Amino acid sequence: MPVLVAGGVATVAGVGMGLRKINNDNLPKVAVMTAAFFTASFIHVNVGPSTVHLMLNGLIGLMMGWVAFPIVLIGLLIQALLFQYGGLTTLGVNTLNVAGPAVLFGFIFHKSIYSVKFWPSTLSSFATGFLAIALTAFMVFVALILTDPVKYKVSAYTILVSHVPVMFIEGFVALLCVRFLRKVKPELLKDPLGFKG
């Protein structure tokens, strides 16, 4: 219960920050990123007692800032209601585990992806996707261990190990998407919602 309550409270705060940044002008962008998150995270691959899937949370953090919280919340809520993925009682902590790293690394790297030098931009783009998944897996690990270190020990370590390939995949996806957007629609990356004003 303490883990669920703490996750829920943090998520409410994050969603509140994100909702303040949504208006009629950026609503289509929010809708597209919500659909992208829902679709990417819908495809689950079973690994032992757990599952792994893409999340795109690093890319969402780069493009959306604090709005990552409402995006992730809506995506997870729809999955829970329609397909029984995740569940309603864990919605708060699950949202925090995915959206928290998105906001953190989106904030850290959102300026450096625009470096005119190849390597700083490339490494920053890759690191955003890679580290967002790494921190998400670690936060899930911590949540499980704090809930019941005996019952969930195997699941917690399985989640950490099984997400290593996903970290690299997400890093390359973020890198390719940032490269593409810099060429065709750079304004989508220049001012992530919630990091300014």
ZILINKA-V116321 format. One record per residue. RES is the residue in three letters. PHI is phi in whole degrees, 0 to 359 (999 if undefined). Layout:
{{RES PHI} {RES PHI}}
This chain:
{{MET 999} {PRO 301} {VAL 294} {LEU 296} {VAL 293} {ALA 298} {GLY 296} {GLY 295} {VAL 296} {ALA 297} {THR 293} {VAL 302} {ALA 296} {GLY 295} {VAL 296} {GLY 300} {MET 298} {GLY 293} {LEU 296} {ARG 295} {LYS 264} {ILE 268} {ASN 219} {ASN 299} {ASP 289} {ASN 257} {LEU 301} {PRO 300} {LYS 296} {VAL 297} {ALA 297} {VAL 296} {MET 290} {THR 295} {ALA 296} {ALA 296} {PHE 297} {PHE 301} {THR 293} {ALA 297} {SER 275} {PHE 285} {ILE 275} {HIS 257} {VAL 243} {ASN 288} {VAL 226} {GLY 59} {PRO 277} {SER 234} {THR 226} {VAL 235} {HIS 197} {LEU 291} {MET 229} {LEU 60} {ASN 290} {GLY 295} {LEU 295} {ILE 298} {GLY 297} {LEU 297} {MET 271} {MET 240} {GLY 60} {TRP 297} {VAL 292} {ALA 303} {PHE 296} {PRO 297} {ILE 299} {VAL 294} {LEU 301} {ILE 295} {GLY 300} {LEU 290} {LEU 297} {ILE 297} {GLN 297} {ALA 292} {LEU 287} {LEU 269} {PHE 234} {GLN 58} {TYR 272} {GLY 81} {GLY 110} {LEU 280} {THR 292} {THR 260} {LEU 301} {GLY 296} {VAL 290} {ASN 295} {THR 297} {LEU 299} {ASN 297} {VAL 266} {ALA 281} {GLY 303} {PRO 298} {ALA 300} {VAL 293} {LEU 301} {PHE 281} {GLY 299} {PHE 292} {ILE 296} {PHE 253} {HIS 293} {LYS 270} {SER 288} {ILE 292} {TYR 263} {SER 301} {VAL 286} {LYS 278} {PHE 296} {TRP 291} {PRO 302} {SER 293} {THR 296} {LEU 294} {SER 294} {SER 298} {PHE 296} {ALA 298} {THR 299} {GLY 294} {PHE 296} {LEU 288} {ALA 297} {ILE 290} {ALA 300} {LEU 290} {THR 301} {ALA 299} {PHE 293} {MET 294} {VAL 296} {PHE 304} {VAL 297} {ALA 300} {LEU 292} {ILE 294} {LEU 291} {THR 288} {ASP 196} {PRO 297} {VAL 275} {LYS 294} {TYR 253} {LYS 300} {VAL 296} {SER 299} {ALA 297} {TYR 290} {THR 298} {ILE 297} {LEU 300} {VAL 291} {SER 291} {HIS 272} {VAL 300} {PRO 299} {VAL 295} {MET 302} {PHE 292} {ILE 298} {GLU 295} {GLY 298} {PHE 290} {VAL 297} {ALA 298} {LEU 299} {LEU 295} {CYS 294} {VAL 296} {ARG 301} {PHE 295} {LEU 293} {ARG 298} {LYS 276} {VAL 255} {LYS 208} {PRO 297} {GLU 294} {LEU 291} {LEU 254} {LYS 289} {ASP 225} {PRO 304} {LEU 298} {GLY 107} {PHE 265} {LYS 225} {GLY 55}}
